[in-house]
């Protein structure tokens, strides 16, 4: 009987592989369910096997257990399904960024998704903490991960998430080490945050970071003609806004991990309050509600600034995102298409917000592959 109830509990948890989490802690659990599927499938399998000879509820528990294991493993199956088209789709979407015949550059040693890589551990590389700007009331630092290829190399500037009011440069650092190992410099920046500082202050910080990296290019071995912006969540909004407004010639592209691209639409359709009070978060960052400062919502909506001269863009979003709706990426994708901007939208049907917490999970592997392919292509 106890076995059956435990299996039933895990069955309900497994549904987070398909359904959007209805509350904050279930959202956190959903990241684990979808990006560490073997752990949950393994526990369920042990529960199923452990009571297979128990008479009461034997058949019901066993059948439910087998179904639950299959559901837990479904992100792996779906990752293979997405992976089979990623290379061809990226080649079609990104080819010709430099010349009409320029190929997309794929890393020969990397596959979009591999079951064996679920067991892989990413090596952490050392970094230097550097102060890149000093203001009258504060100073900002960045974590610099040097390229493991010793020569002048492009630099990826990473902008962390945290609802514009939290987080820091050490958020999800595994990708920084991965990119440095692949031959790219990475500068993960801190920036001034709400409610004390409001938009467009973080964009100004990105400009200050670029100026610092250019000033110290020789000692840091940076090719300052090839810069890339990468942001997650709120950081993606900042990165996108900077990419489309500062008109930096050295900026070759921008990577958007589940970022809000249409702040006006986002305010009109708030997130589930059991997960996040998105309107309050936006009020603090923008300086008031939409009815109070509508022009500021337009001014910090990245898609409003997409034009035919915008940089190539990589969009990455999970369909089960409960903090930033995938509709933001759909709207940005549409605007990029209308302006004939080279871009690619990686859609992950099972993934939720923050899925890349595990770089080697189903979503983490696919997004890392897309990021590396995109950077390889735009900095060739």
Secondary structure as the mmCIF struct_conf table of DSSP 4:
data_model
#
loop_
_struct_conf.conf_type_id
_struct_conf.id
_struct_conf.beg_label_comp_id
_struct_conf.beg_label_asym_id
_struct_conf.beg_label_seq_id
_struct_conf.end_label_comp_id
_struct_conf.end_label_asym_id
_struct_conf.end_label_seq_id
HELX_RH_AL_P HELX_RH_AL_P1 UNK A 2 UNK A 14
HELX_RH_3T_P HELX_RH_3T_P1 UNK A 15 UNK A 17
TURN_TY1_P TURN_TY1_P1 UNK A 18 UNK A 18
BEND BEND1 UNK A 19 UNK A 19
BEND BEND2 UNK A 22 UNK A 23
HELX_RH_AL_P HELX_RH_AL_P2 UNK A 24 UNK A 35
BEND BEND3 UNK A 36 UNK A 36
HELX_RH_AL_P HELX_RH_AL_P3 UNK A 37 UNK A 50
TURN_TY1_P TURN_TY1_P2 UNK A 51 UNK A 53
BEND BEND4 UNK A 55 UNK A 55
TURN_TY1_P TURN_TY1_P3 UNK A 56 UNK A 57
HELX_RH_AL_P HELX_RH_AL_P4 UNK A 58 UNK A 94
TURN_TY1_P TURN_TY1_P4 UNK A 95 UNK A 96
BEND BEND5 UNK A 97 UNK A 99
TURN_TY1_P TURN_TY1_P5 UNK A 100 UNK A 101
HELX_LH_PP_P HELX_LH_PP_P1 UNK A 102 UNK A 104
TURN_TY1_P TURN_TY1_P6 UNK A 108 UNK A 109
BEND BEND6 UNK A 112 UNK A 112
BEND BEND7 UNK A 115 UNK A 115
HELX_RH_3T_P HELX_RH_3T_P2 UNK A 116 UNK A 119
HELX_LH_PP_P HELX_LH_PP_P2 UNK A 122 UNK A 126
STRN STRN1 UNK A 128 UNK A 134
BEND BEND8 UNK A 136 UNK A 137
STRN STRN2 UNK A 139 UNK A 145
BEND BEND9 UNK A 148 UNK A 149
BEND BEND10 UNK A 151 UNK A 151
STRN STRN3 UNK A 153 UNK A 159
BEND BEND11 UNK A 162 UNK A 162
TURN_TY1_P TURN_TY1_P7 UNK A 163 UNK A 165
BEND BEND12 UNK A 166 UNK A 166
TURN_TY1_P TURN_TY1_P8 UNK A 169 UNK A 173
HELX_RH_AL_P HELX_RH_AL_P5 UNK A 174 UNK A 181
TURN_TY1_P TURN_TY1_P9 UNK A 182 UNK A 183
STRN STRN4 UNK A 185 UNK A 189
TURN_TY1_P TURN_TY1_P10 UNK A 194 UNK A 196
BEND BEND13 UNK A 197 UNK A 197
TURN_TY1_P TURN_TY1_P11 UNK A 199 UNK A 200
HELX_RH_AL_P HELX_RH_AL_P6 UNK A 201 UNK A 215
TURN_TY1_P TURN_TY1_P12 UNK A 216 UNK A 216
HELX_RH_AL_P HELX_RH_AL_P7 UNK A 217 UNK A 220
TURN_TY1_P TURN_TY1_P13 UNK A 221 UNK A 221
STRN STRN5 UNK A 222 UNK A 232
TURN_TY1_P TURN_TY1_P14 UNK A 233 UNK A 233
HELX_RH_AL_P HELX_RH_AL_P8 UNK A 234 UNK A 245
BEND BEND14 UNK A 246 UNK A 246
TURN_TY1_P TURN_TY1_P15 UNK A 249 UNK A 250
STRN STRN6 UNK A 251 UNK A 257
BEND BEND15 UNK A 258 UNK A 258
HELX_RH_AL_P HELX_RH_AL_P9 UNK A 263 UNK A 268
BEND BEND16 UNK A 269 UNK A 269
HELX_LH_PP_P HELX_LH_PP_P3 UNK A 270 UNK A 272
TURN_TY1_P TURN_TY1_P16 UNK A 273 UNK A 275
HELX_RH_AL_P HELX_RH_AL_P10 UNK A 278 UNK A 286
TURN_TY1_P TURN_TY1_P17 UNK A 287 UNK A 287
BEND BEND17 UNK A 288 UNK A 288
TURN_TY1_P TURN_TY1_P18 UNK A 290 UNK A 292
HELX_RH_AL_P HELX_RH_AL_P11 UNK A 294 UNK A 299
TURN_TY1_P TURN_TY1_P19 UNK A 300 UNK A 300
HELX_RH_3T_P HELX_RH_3T_P3 UNK A 302 UNK A 305
TURN_TY1_P TURN_TY1_P20 UNK A 308 UNK A 309
HELX_LH_PP_P HELX_LH_PP_P4 UNK A 310 UNK A 311
STRN STRN7 UNK A 312 UNK A 318
TURN_TY1_P TURN_TY1_P21 UNK A 319 UNK A 320
BEND BEND18 UNK A 322 UNK A 324
TURN_TY1_P TURN_TY1_P22 UNK A 326 UNK A 326
HELX_RH_AL_P HELX_RH_AL_P12 UNK A 327 UNK A 338
TURN_TY1_P TURN_TY1_P23 UNK A 339 UNK A 340
STRN STRN8 UNK A 343 UNK A 348
TURN_TY1_P TURN_TY1_P24 UNK A 349 UNK A 350
TURN_TY1_P TURN_TY1_P25 UNK A 353 UNK A 354
HELX_RH_3T_P HELX_RH_3T_P4 UNK A 355 UNK A 357
BEND BEND19 UNK A 358 UNK A 358
TURN_TY1_P TURN_TY1_P26 UNK A 359 UNK A 360
BEND BEND20 UNK A 361 UNK A 361
HELX_RH_AL_P HELX_RH_AL_P13 UNK A 362 UNK A 378
TURN_TY1_P TURN_TY1_P27 UNK A 379 UNK A 379
#
